[in-house]
């Protein structure tokens, strides 16, 4: 049953529909290998835990805008890790995870009935939900802005969830030019940016929307969302931030002040420490790279093929090789081997035929999934 809100119906939470497949997978003699959700399983790095403990005595209210130390850490991180120099501390704002900003940004920007929000055709469902929460109209689009309807807000996601596609500098610049002609805001969700697997991104890094090669040094109308959940195993801390146009960051800060949407002080301390340490990020990337290699080899032996544009991110976006198979048929086949994955249809109609496999399982579970895939023969 859908829930009406602002005259529009919200879709059912998609993962609830996986319950039967999860039950089948859990009945496997070797136990379930759950690759359906990208939730980190590796330890939170010591640098974060130590900083959290050090900031645990926090009797007063934290600042909505974030401590100066945190904002300086975000600015330095953008310059060092994302090739975005010159941000000001008034251009960043901590958020309680990035999902809440995805869901609320259209409403916070004052969008409503008659306004269009465009988002990637294969996409995280919350871009659609956030538009509906505001009473606006979500429209899925491809990567070419020449085909888009006029819109008030453009969502980008690079590297993309579910498929791991990356937008290059020229593609990002084309979106910025299109949006500025129309006075639209561009918001780029970049939480997988530290997980590139293929060239040139593995060497050069995934470009940010705020990259000066994209913006010409002008951040007007541009926002970037980033989460520490993936790169630093901080999903439980709800640690994220938004950065970009100060004329947008200011009003977003004021709304959050009035509504009490404040990142807890100890979490702010942990965020500042984590952003200053690249060693743990490199180590976590190496873990995911190794798991990806193990799982990808087994997936191919089971008769599945990787989308060739899946070059970054936390997932394998795969379909049956040489066969016409629906997403749910693949979910069912994998569940009988004790492996739970997400159907591509969770991410829009164009995802049918694909499934998304997360790399967020322990080495032991990834090895077990690979064994089942190799020994079970072709899935279809």
N, C-alpha and C positions, 0 to 999 in steps of 0.2 A: 504494500500500500504506500502511495506517495503522500508526502506531507505538504499541504498548501501553505504558501508563505508569500506575502505581497502579491497575491493573485496568481502566482506561478507555483507549479508543483515541483518539489525537489525529488530527484530519483531516489529509489531505495539504495541503501549503502551496499555497493556491489559485492563486497567480500562475504556478506551474509549468505549469498547464493552458493558459495563454495562448500557449505557445510556437508552435503552428501559426499562430495569428493574427498573432503578431509576425513570423514569417517572411514571411507574405503581405504585411504592411504594409511590411516592409523592402525588398521587391522593387519597390515603387512607383518610377517614374522620378524623382520628386522627393524620394525618401527618406522614411523613416518620421517621423511626428509621434506621439510617444509621450505619450499623456495618461492612461496606465493607473495611474501611481503618483504620489503627491503629494510628490515629492522636489524641494526648491528648486533652482533653476538660476541665480539671480541672485547677485551677489557677496556674500560675508559682509561686513557693514558694517565700516568702518575702525575704529570704536570697539572692536569685538570683537578685531580683528586686533592693534591696538596694545596692548590690555590683555593679550592672550595672550603677545605678545613680551615685555612688561614683566615678566610673571610666569614667564618660561621658565626662569630659574635656580631650580629647585625640587628640591634634593638630598634633602630629608627627606620623610617620609610626610605626606600631607595629612590633615586632620581629617575624619572621617566625617560629623560633624554640619555641616560647612561652616564657613568662616571667619566671624567676627563681621561683617565687611564685607559678605559675601554675604547672610547672614541679615537684616541690616538693610536691604539693598537689596531683598530679597524683600518684607519687611514694608512698606517705603515704596512699592513698586510696587503692592501690593494696595490700599493706601489711595488712591494717586493714580490708577491706571488701572482698578481693579475695584470701587471704592466699598466697600471692606472695611477700615475703620479698626480699630485696636486690637489687631492680632495681636501676639503676643510672639515674640521671636527663638527661643524654645523650641518654637514651633509650626510651624517650617519645617524641611525636610530636603532637601538636594540629591540628585538621583538621576541615574543614567547614562542619560539619555533617559527618556521617560515609558513607553515600551512595556515595559521590564523591570518597572516597578512594576505595570502592568496585568496582566502575566503572573504575577507572584509574590505580589500582595497577598492573594489568598485563602489561600495557604499560610502567608504571614507572619502572618495573623490567626488561624491555627490551625484553619481550616476543613478538613473532610474528609468521609469517607463519611457520607451522610445529610443533609448540609448543602446548602441551596439557594442559588444565586447567581442573581439576576435581572439581566437586561441588556436594552437596547433591542431591539425586534424586528428592525429593520434596523440592523446594528451592525458595527463593526470586529471581525474574527474573534477577536482576542486576548482579549476578555472571556470568550468561550466556552472558549478554550484554557486560560486561567488557572484557571478553575474545574476543568477536567479535570486539570490538573497537580496540583492539591491533592486530587484524589479526590472533589470535590464535584460537584453536579449543576447545570449551567447551564440556565436557563429563560428564553427570550425573552419579553418582555412589551410591551404597548403603554404609552401614557403615563398611564393611569388606575390608580393604585395599588389602587383598590377591586376590581380584577379580578386582582390578583396573588396567588400563593401565599405563605405565610409563608416568609421568607428570612433568612439571616444577613448577607448582603451584597447591596446594591443598587448597580448601576453606572448612572450617568447619563452622557450625552455631549451637551453643549450648548455651542456649535453642534454638530450631529451629523455624524458621518462614517458613511455617505456622503451623506446627503440635505440637510444644512445647516439642519435644523429647530432652532428655539430654544425652550427652556423659559422661560416667564415666571416672575415672582416668585411668583404664586399657585400655579402648578404645582409649583415647587420646594418651597414651604412645605408643600403637601399631601404630598409624598413624605417630607419630614422628619417630619411628624406621624405618618404611617403607620409609619415606621421606628422612631421612639421608642416607640411603643406596643408594639413587638415586640422591642426591644433590638437592632435590626439596625444595621449600619454602612452609611452612604451614602458612596460614593466618586464624585466627579464629575470626568470627564475634560473639561477646558475649553481644550484647546490651540488651538482656532480662535477664541477669544473676541475677538481683536483684528481679526477679519475680518467685520464685519457689513455687509450691503449694503442692507437695506431698513429702513424705519421701523417701530417706534420705535427699533429697536436701533442704527441708524446714528447717531442723535443721542444717545440715552440710554445706550448701551452694553449689552452682553449681561450679564444678571445672573449673579452667581456664587452657588454653593451657600452660600458663607460670607457673603453679603450680609446685613446685620442685618435687613433687611425679611423675609428668609427664616428666619433663625435666632432672631430675638428677642434677639440678642447672646450666644447659647449655642452654642458649637461642638461640643458633646458628640456623639460618634458620627459626625462629619462630616470628610471628607477631600476636598481638591481637588488634582488633578494638573494640572500645567502644563508645557509644553515651549516652549523658545525656538527650536525647529527652524523653525516656520512664520513667526512674526512677525519673526524676526531672521536667517533663513537660516543657522542653526547646526546643521543636522541632522548634519553631520560632527563636531561637537564633543560630541554626546550630552549636551546641557545641559538639565536639567529639574529640577523640584522638586515635593514634595508638602507640603501645608500643612493645618492644621486642628486637631483635637482633640489637645491635648498629651498626654493619657493614651494615645493611639494612636501619636503621633509618637515618644514616648520608647521604647517597646518596638521599634518599627521601627528606630530608631537603634541599639539594642543588638544586634539581629540582624545589621545591616549591619556593625557593628564586628567581630563574631565572624567574619563571612564575607568581610571585606575588600572589600565593595562600596562603593568610595570614588570620588567624582568627582575626577579629577586636579586638582592645585593650579592649574596655568595656566588650565584651563577654569573653575575657580571664579572666578579673577580676571576672566576675560572675561565671565562671567555677571553679576557685580556691575556691571561697566561698562555692559553692554547694558541691564540693568534700569533704570539711571538715565537712559537716553537715549530719549526718545520720538520724536525726529525721524526716525530711520531706520525706525521702525515705521510712521509715517504715510506715508513715501515708498514703502515696500513695499506698503502697502495700496493706494496709488494705482496702482501697477503692476498689481496683481491686478484692481483695479476696471476698468481700461482693457482688460485682456485678457478679462475676463469679458464686457464689453459687445460686443467684437468677436466672440467665440465664440458668445455667445448669439444674436446677430442671425443668424449663419450657420446655427446649429442649427435655428432656426425656419424658415429658408428651405429647409432640407433635409427638412422634414416632421416634425421632432421637437418635443416640447413639454417645457418645464421644469416639474417639480413646483412648484406654486404656493407651497408652504411652504419652498422652498429660498431662504432669506433671508440666509444667512451661510455662512462657510466657504470652502474651497478648491476646491470641485467644483461641476459642474453635474450634477444628477440628472435625467435625461431619458428619455423613452420616445417611441415612435411615436405621432403624433397621429392619432386616429380609426382606429386599426388594432390588431389583436391580434398582437403580435410578441414573441417570446421575447428574453431578454437576449442569448443566444448568436447568434440571427439578426441582431441589431443589431451585435454585435461583428464578425460575419463581413462584413456589408455595409460597415461602416466600414473594416475591414482592407483591403478591395479598393480603397479610396480612399487607402490608406497611413496611416490613422489608427488607432492602438491605444488602446482604452479598456478599462475593467474591467466585466465583467458584473455586474448587480445581484445575481445569485445568490451572489456572493462574500460578501454581507452578510446572508444569510438568505433563506429561501424567499419572503418577502414582496417581495423585491427583483426577482423575475422580471418581465421586461418592461422593466426600467430598465437603463441603463448609467450609469457614473460617469465623467465627464470632468474631469480635473484641469486647473487653471489654471497649473500649474507647467511651462511651456515658455517658451522665449524669445519675444520679440515676433515675430521672424521666423517661428518655427514655428507660433505661434498664427495669424498672418496667413495662412500657407500652408494650415493646416487649414481656416480660414474660406473661403479661395478654393475649395478642393476641395469643401467642403460646398455652397457657393452654385452653383458651376458644374456640379456633378454631378446636380442635380435631386433630387427626393424619394428618400429611401433605400429606402422600402418603398411 
